[in-house]
Amino acid sequence: MGLVGCGIHGAGWNLDQMFANPHQQVVAVCDVDSRHAADAEQRVNDHYSAVFGYAYRCGVHRDFRELVNRPDIDAVCVATPDHWHVLIALLALRAGKHVICEKPLSLTVREGRLLADEAARSGLVFQTASENRAIDSHIQMCELVHGGYIGELRHIKVLLEKGNAARGNDDFRVQPPPAHLDYEMWQGPAPVAPYCPARVHNTFRWNLAYAGGRLTDWGAHLIDLAQWASGNQETGPVEVEGVGQFPPPDAVWNTASEFDLHYRYASGLTMHVWSDVPALKFEGSEGWILFRGWRQPLRASNRKILDVSVPENKRLHRPRTVVDRRQELVGGEHLDFTDAIRTGGPTYAPAEIGHRTATVAHLGNIAMRLGRKLRWNPATESFTDDAEADAMLSRNQREPWTLDHVDSWISGG
């Protein structure tokens, strides 16, 4: 395994999951921040030195192209800021590597479609890195809804985290980038912007140049479950409208801190997505089922619903290793990823599914920014008679970090 992106989630959560997986061995790490890379290198060396009983030496890179092109790497974990996800994942696939890429999968709908198509053509294993579909209570909830145990599904309520949180990183003073950070490469395909600490690392998600805010971040968890349970994981809604509280466009943190969105699917199913605390509720013709708070226990309109043992013919894709929701530091996405590599089976969240989930959130951001109801065709992935909205499905990328250059990066590029 090679790890690209050694921030809090990369060198924390992802390394922890890989260390716990006997079928993964990290041989190289990469980050544009040399301090992050050094911390990850130390963690890897300490872990495998203890496992193997000798002084393990992990490779360290500042340029992701060097890591991806290493012949001793079979698979790549992409844990960079969102605006880099697709470029690095595409390169890895074209270089013949299996890929596990952090959520949300994309920055735009168009680049997400390119990645999903590439992954499908490649014959390689691709996993959208979220623990969602490995957690026991999530699987139970989605199987009960999908299996019809609350009757006909009529409405979904999706509550996501709110607020552009400082996370201890709220220095907005423009200043020269520190020597340990290659800020030019950190920006990559995004527009050039003056450096300040609040723009990068663990608060990058609050800037629309790099991410989509809480909507795409937490939507990758809970909208994903809504899509899965409702049978819409490879399609999407046909209508969206909503409002959001956006800071000024030129603010360093300019994503919607609060939002209220309404979606409609072709079947007539409706979904309400708003900012509150992480929660999910499915409402059917014969009852409801919900949880409030991440990894919290399920509740239902009738306790008997939760006592149902779903027969095998009504089950969804269950990973070989199902995770107890109470094990908060345990995921399951990496175990499912390596199981798919070893068995030739699909992962629980291949690129097509990760793309469709991200698209629902992207549509919400576009509707809020335009301030009007939008009609969406999930088959063509385009808006109905709305050129202005269609123009927001993609973005210009700054040279040389564009999709057109990906092939030139293979084998040293």
N, C-alpha and C positions, 0 to 999 in steps of 0.2 A: 504494500500500500504506500502511496504517496499522499501527503496532506498538503493542500494548497489553502492557506488562510489559517493563521495561528493565533487569532484573537481569542476572546473569552469562550466563544462557542466551539471554535475549532480545536484549540489546544486544551479546552476544558472538556465539554460534553463529548465531542467526537473522539478525542483520544481516549477518554475513559471507556467509551463503548468498544473501541478497537482493542484496547488492552484486555477487556473482558471476553473478547471473542477469540477462541483458539484457532480460528481459520484466517485471522488477519495478523500480519506483521508489518509494522511501519518501518520503512527503510529510508524515507526522505521526507523532509518538511520544507515548506516554502512560505515566506511572507515578505512583504515590502518593508515591514518594520523589523529591523534587525534584532530589536529587543524581544519582540514576540517570537521571532524565529529561534533565538537563543533559548528562550524559556521552553519552547516546545522541544527543541533538541535535547535539552537537559532532562525533561520528563521522559522522552523516549529512551534515551541512553540509560537512565536510572532504572526504568521498568525492565527493559530487556537484559540489562546486565544482571539484574536479580534473577530473571527467568532462566537465562542461559548459563550463568556462572562465569562469564568473562566480560571484559570491558567492551561493551557494545558501542558502535560508532554509527550514528545516524547521519545521513547526508543532509546538508543544509543549502537552500537556494534562495535567492532573492527574485529570480525570474522564473515564473511558472513554466515557461517553455522548456527550460533545462530539466525540470523535474519530470514533466510529462513525457519527454523524449528519452528518459532513462530506460534501457532495455531490461533492467531488473525490476521494473514496476509493472504489475499486472492490472492494477486498478487505482483510480484516483478519487479521493474525497475532496470535493470543492466546498469550502466553508468561508469563502470571501464575502465582502459586501455584495448585495444583490446585483448591482450593475455589472459585475464581472462574471456572474454565474454562467451565462450561456456561452460566452466566448471560450472560457476555459473548458467547460464540459464538451463543447463541440470539438475543440482541439483534441481532447483526450479520446473521444470516440473515433475520430479520424486517424488517430495514432494507434488505434487498436486496443484501447484500454477500456475495461469496465468502469462505470462511473456511478458514484453515489454523490448526489448534489444537494446541498442544503436548500431548504424552502425559504421563502417563496421561490419557485423555480426560475422566474424571469422578471425582467424589468418592464417588458412590453409584450403585448399579445403576439405581434409578428415574430419576434425573436423566439418566443416560446414555441410557436408553431414550427419554426425551423429546427429547433432542438428535438421536439417530439418526433418529427419526421426522420431526422437523422438517426435517432436512437432506434426507431422501428426498422430502418433499413440495415442498420449495422450488424444485427445479429448478436450484439453484445448485451450484457446485463446493465440495466439502468434502474437506479432507485432514487426516488425523491425522498430526501432525508428528513423524515418526521416520524416520531414514535407513535403517532395517532393510531394507526391500524394494528399495532401490536398490543395495545392495552386491553386487558380483559373486559372491563366495563364498556369500553367503546365498541368492541366487537359485539358484545351482548346487545347493546342498545341498537346498533345498526342492523343486526340480524333480526331482532324483534320487529323493527319498523319495516324493513325490506320484506320480511316474511308475512306481513299483514296482521300481526298480532295486536295492533291498535286500530284495525280496520283500514279503510282507505285513507291514505295520507293526504291531508288537506292543507296544512300550514306548518312552516318551520320558523322557529325563532332562534336567531343566532346572535349571541351577545359576545362582544370582543372587548379586550382591554381598551382603555381610553387614556388620552394624555400623552404628549411628547415628553417623556420622562428624562430628567437630566442624568440620572445614573452616575452621579459624581463627575460628570464631564460637561460642565456648563461655562467654560471659558470661551467667550465669543470675541476676544481681542484678536484682531488681525496681526499676524506676526510671521517671521520666517519659520518654515518647517524645521523641526529638529533634525539633527544630522542622522539620527538612526532611522528616519522615515523617508523613503523614496516617494515623496508626495506626488510627483509627476506621474509615476506609475500607479499610485493608489487611485488617482483620478481616472486614469485609463481612458475609456471611451466617453466619459462625462465631460461637460464643458469645463473649461479652466475657471477656477474660482480661487479667491484668496484663502490662504490657510488660516484656520483657527482650530484649536483643539476640539471645540464642540461640533465641528463638521465631520470628524473622522471617528474611526473605531466604534465604540459601542453606542454612539448616538447618530451614526450615519443614516439610520432608517427614517429619521425625521426630515430628510431632505429629498424632494421629488427627483433630483438629478440622480440619486443613487438607489431609491427604494420607494415604496408606496405607503409608508407609515403603518399605523396599527392595523389598518384594514388588510393590507397584504400580509403583514407579519403574523397576526393572530388568525386572520382568515385562512391561512394555509393549514391551520389546525382544524378549526371548527366548521368553516365552509366545506372543507374536504369531507368531514364526517356527514354533513348535510347532503352533499352530492352522492356520497357512497350509499347511504341508507335509502335515499329516494330513487336510486337507480339511474342517476344522471351523471355518473362519474366520467362518461366519455362524450358528454354533450354540455348543455348549459341553458340558462334562462333565455327567454325571448324578449324580455322587457325589463328595464331598470329605471328607477328615478330616486332622487334623494337629495339631502342637503348635508353640508359639512361645515364645520368651523375651521377655516383655513387662516393661518397667519398671513402677513403680507408676502407676496410671491418672492420678494428679494430677501426675505428673512433666511437665516441659516437653517432654522427648523421651520419648514413651510408645508408639511403634510397636515392633513386634517386631524386635529386633536380629538374632535368628537364628530360623530356622523350618524345619520339615520337614513337607511336605504330600504327600498322595497323592490323585490324581484318577482317576476311571474314566469313560469315555465309553460311550455306548449300544452301540457296536460291540464292546465288550470291550477296546478300547485303554486302556492305563493310562499315567499320567504321574506322575513323581516330581519334585517341585519342592523344592529346599532351598537354604540359604544357604552359599556357599563362594566361588568366583570365577566370573565369567561364563563359562558353558560350555553346550553343547547336544549331546546325543547321541540319535540315532534308531536303534533296534534293530529289525531286521526278521527275517523267517524265513530270509533268505539273506545276511545281513550287516549291518554297521552303518556309520554315518558320523557324525563328530563334529568339533567344534572346541573348544578349551579356551583361554580368554582372548579378550577382545573383539577382533574383526576378525583373529583368528589364522587360519592356514591350515587347510584341511580335512584330515582323516585318515579312512581307511576300512579295513574289515576286509580288503579286497582293492583294490589300487591300480587295478585295471581299472575299478572302479566310478567312480572320479574321472575316468577317461579317456573315459567315455561322452559322446557328443554328443547331447543330448536333442532329438528331432525336434520340429518346430514344433507338431504336434498334441498334444504332451504338455507343452508349456511353460505356465507360469503367467503372470500379468500381468507383463510386463517393461516397465519405464519406458523412454522413448526414450533417456534418458541413464543408463547403468549406471556405477557408481562402483567404481573399483579399491579393494579393501579396505585397501590400504597407504596410501591418501590419507586419513589420519586426520582432517584438517580439512575434508574435503569430504563433504557429505551427498548430497542428491538429491531430498529431499522437496519443496523449493520449485520445482525445475525440473519435477517431475512435476505439481505443482499448477498452474503456469502453462500447461503443455502441455495439461492438461485444460480449462482456461478457453478456450484458443485453438482447440482441436479439438472440444470438446464431448464428449470421452470421459471415462470415469471416472478418478479417481485410484487409486493402488495401495492406499490405506488410507482409504476413505470412512468416514463416521461409524459406520455399522453395524459395520464390522470393528473400528474402534477401540473401540467400545463393548463388543463381545463379548470382545475381549482384556482390557480393564479388568475386565470382569465376572468372569473366571476368577480374577483376583487378589483382587477384592473377596470372592468366595466363600471363598477361603482365609483371609482375615482374619476373616470371620464365624465360620467353623468353629473357628479357633484360639481366638477370644475366648469362644465358647460351650463349647469343650472336648468336642465330640462329633461323630460322623459325621453329615453332612447329605446328604439326597437332594434333587436339583435338577431342575427341569423347564425345559430351555432354551427350549421353545416358549412357555410361559406366563411364563417368568422369575419363578418362585416356587418356594419350598421345598415339599416334600411333607409335609403334616400337621405343620407346625412354625411356629406363629404367632410365637413368640419370634424365630426366625431371620428370618421375613418382615418383622418390624418393623425389622430392621437394614438393610433394602434401601433405606431413605430416612432422611432426618434433617430435623428442624425447622430452618428458616432464620430468621435474625434480621432483623426489620424494619429498614429498608424493602427489604433486599436479598433478595427472595424471587422465585420463579418467577412468582408472580401479578402482579408489577409490571412485568415485562419490556416488555409492550406499551406501557405508559405512558411508557417511556423513549425511544420512537422520536420523531424530529424534535424533540429537546430535552427531551421528556417531563417 
